[in-house]
Amino acid sequence: MTTPLSFFATTAKGMEALLASELLEFGASDIAPTRAGVAFKGDIKIAYRACLWSRVANRVLLPLKTFPAPTPEKLYGGAKSIRWSDHLSPKETFAVEFSSTDSAITHTHFGALKVKDALVDQLRSVQGSRPDVDSINPQIRVNVYLYQDVATVSLDLSGESLHRRGYREQGTAAPLKENLAAAILALANWKEAAKTGGAFMDPMCGSGTLPIEAAMIAARRAPGLMRETYGFTHWLGHEPKIWEELLEEARDLEIKDKKLLPTIVGYDEDFKAVRVALANVERAGFHGRVHIEKRALAECEPIAEKGVIVLNPPYGERLGELEALKPLYESIGETFKKKFSGWSGFVFTGSRELSHEIGLRPKRRHVLYNGAMECRLLQYELYKGSKEQPPKEPAPT
C-alpha cells in the first residue's frame, strides 16, 4: 500500500467547511480545515478529483518541503535543497507565487526571486540548463507561503485558480466569482431542491454566474470539465491515464437531457448584463436549459410552486449609495412576501444596514467573503398560509 500524499486546498474565508465536505466525498483522509483552506491526504487521484470536481476551491497544492526561513539565505538554501528535477525539466516555463505573514521577509517580489534563483541554480547544476520564467502563463506554478519565518514550498496542481471554469469571458461591473456562487448555492441547499423538482430563480443575475452554476450542479457537470489546462499537465509526476479516466467518468455522469433538469431562470433589468449572461450561458453549453431575460424585479413571478430564489443586489459601497438603494431592498422583502410563498429565499449582501430594509427576519445567516469584503447570505423561509412568522431569533451559523 502506497503512503498517502499530503495536500492543501485553498478557498475563500467562510467556505472552509464546504470544501472539507467536498474532500470527504472525494475520498480524502485526515481532513483538517484551517483559515482559508483545508489540509488533506490521499493519492494523486484524489487530488486530481479535487481539481476537476471541487466547486468551492481556489487551488490544490502539493507541499514539497517545509523549512525555517528567517533570512534570505535560509530561504534560498531550503528551496535549493528540493529536487526540482523530479518535478520539471529545463523545457518547462515556471513562475513563483510568494506570500508572507508575520515573517522577517515581507517583500513578496524579493522572496519569489530568491526561490526562483534557487530553483534555477539547482536545475542548472543537475541538468546543465535552466527553465525560463513566464509570469503570465507558466506551465509550472510554484507556491511559497512564509508564515512566522517558516516556509512551505508547494507545487500548484491547479494552474489558474479553479474558480475559472472556462465559460465566462466577460463579466458585469461586479461579478460573483464562480466558486463563491457555488458556495451560496450549496448553503441554499440547491442540490437537494433540484432533485425534488424545485426551480431556481435569480432576479438580478448580472453576468449569469448563479444560474449557470445552478445548472452545473443540477446537471452533475464537473466544474473543471471545460478547462483546457491544469497545473499538473506539465508536471513530471503527472499520471495522464488516471486523469483521462476521471475525465471520462465526469462526461458519463453529466445529465445532458434538458427534460431531466429543473427550470432555471435568470433576470436582470440591465440589457447589457443580459447580453453578457446569454453569451456566458452559450459558452457553458446550457443554451435551452438556462433561460435569461430582461426583466425588472417588480415583474418577476414564480415559475413553479416551490424552488430557490437567490438575489445578489448592490451593496452600496460608494458614498451616498445606501440611501438610494433602500427602496430596492424594501422591494426584495415585498416581492418575497407577496409572490414567493412556498419558496426558499436568499439574499447575499455586504451591507448590514441595507439588509434591515428587507423587512423580514432571516431564519439563518451565513458569513462569506466576496474578496476582502465580509458579506452575509440571509436565508428566509417564505411560508404559505398561517405559518408566516419565522423564529424570533436566527439560528446559529
Order of alpha helices (4+ residues) and beta strands (2+ residues): beta-alpha-beta-beta-alpha-beta-alpha-beta-alpha-beta-beta-alpha-alpha-beta-alpha-alpha-beta-alpha-beta-beta-alpha-beta-alpha-beta-beta
